[in-house]
Amino acid sequence: MDKTVLEGVRGIGPVTAKRLIEAGIQSIEQLATESVENMADISGFPISRVTEILQAAGEVIKSLKTEIPAKEENPGPDKPGKKRKKKKKTKRKKKNKSKGKGKGKGKSGKKKKKGKKKK
């Protein structure tokens, strides 16, 4: 068993994960069902810390169940899969930035000079 799975629970580091695996606790589910007294004996932690770890394990399990919805094997012809709605594309009008009479004119109406500036 990979101890990094147990390390995903807040309060469990590599040393504690190794102790738990040696004691036969291989998964977060097993950890969450352990008694506080048994966990305190295995880990050597005070009961208050063990309680926090067991609560954290329960939260991890709860979050995993809500994040991964159950898959339907094959929806079949009676139950078509959900289709995503396409977003409608809206056309935007291009704004005419130039208010002058011709190209190259700024706000003052003078032509812009191309090239180097004189000092």
N, C-alpha and C positions, 0 to 999 in steps of 0.2 A: 504494500500500500504506500502511496505517495504521501508523505507527511505534509506537503504543501497544501493539500486539501483542508486539513485540520487547521493550518495556519491562517486560513481565510476567515476564521472566527476571531473577532476582536478579543484580545487577552491571551491568545495562544501563540507562542513563539516556537522556534525549532526544537528547543529542549523539551518543552511541555508536549509538543506533538509527538516526539519520539517516545516519551513516557506513556502517552495514551495508546499509541500503537502497540507498544510492548505489553500493555495491560489488556489488549484485545479490542480496543475501541478504534475501529477502522474508518468510520465515516462521521459526518456531522450529524446525521440522523441518530446514530448510536449515542453520540455525545449528548444530544438533547434529551435523550430518554434516561440518562444515568441519574442516580440519586446524588444529592448534594454531599452526603457523607462519603459515598464511594469515591466521588471525584476528589474530595478533599484528601482522602487517603492516597489516591494515585498521584495527584499533583503535588501534594505537600502545601497547598495554598490554604489561606484562611477561608472560612465558610463564606464570608462576604464577597471575596474575589471569585470563588467558585460559583456563587449565585449569579454574579455578573456575566461570567463566561457562559453559563447554561442559558441565560436569557439571550445573550448574543447569538448563541447557536440556534435558538428558536427563531430569532429574527432572520437569520440567514436562510433557514428552511422556508419561512413564510415568504421571503422576498423571491426565492427561487421558484416557488409555486406560482406566484403572481406574474413573474417575468416570462415564463415559458408556458404559453397556453397549450392545452392538449391538442395534438394533431389529429385530424381526421385522416384515416388511412387512404380512403378513396371516396370522394364525395358521391360518385356514381351519377347516373342520369337524373335521379330524382332530386338530388341536392347539388346544384351547380355551385362552384366555388365563387367567392365574392370577387367582384371586379372593381377595380379602382375607377373612380370617376376622373375624367380628364378635365383639367382646368381650361377654362375658356381663355383664349388669348385676346387681349384687348389691344386695339390699335391706338397709338398715341399720335396726336397731331404734332407735326414738327413746327416749332416756333420760329418765326422769321426774326432773326436777331438784328439784321441790318435795317436801319430806318432811313438811311441816306438814299440819294438818288442813284448812286452807282457803286461799283465794287471798290474796295480799298478806302472808303471814306469812313472816318470815325464820327464821333458826336458833333464835332465842330464843322464838318462838311469839307474839310481840307483833305487833299490827297495825301496818303502816307508815302514817305520817301523810302525807297529800298536802297540799301547800301550802307556805307560807313558814315558815322556822325562826324561832323567837323568840330574841332575844339575852338 
